[in-house]
């Protein structure tokens, strides 16, 4: 139940945070949500999506808009931060660890 209450701020943070510009991060996030939503007591609607593909497509669209708004230097910084996130989350099989990575994404 606590995770469900945190889902809306998490999704908002993921879409609005400085780290969401990585298209690869969108793919990894979508896969992690698909693998763990049930364990977290959540559904796709809780992350404003119909399914994994819908989440990824929306995320990538947001990434395009976000990246276009950044300077070249800021884009480079974002790519590095997002790559670190992708490296941490890719292949994660523990849903609790994945949750912590998602919640902490960009929180520096």
Buried (B, 14 or more C-beta within 10 A) or exposed (E): EEBEEBBEEBBEBBBEBBBBBBBBBBBBBBBBBBBBBEEBEBEBEBBBBEEBEBBBBBBBEBBEEBBEEBEEEBBEBBBEBBEBBBEBBEEBEEBEEBBEBBBEBBEE
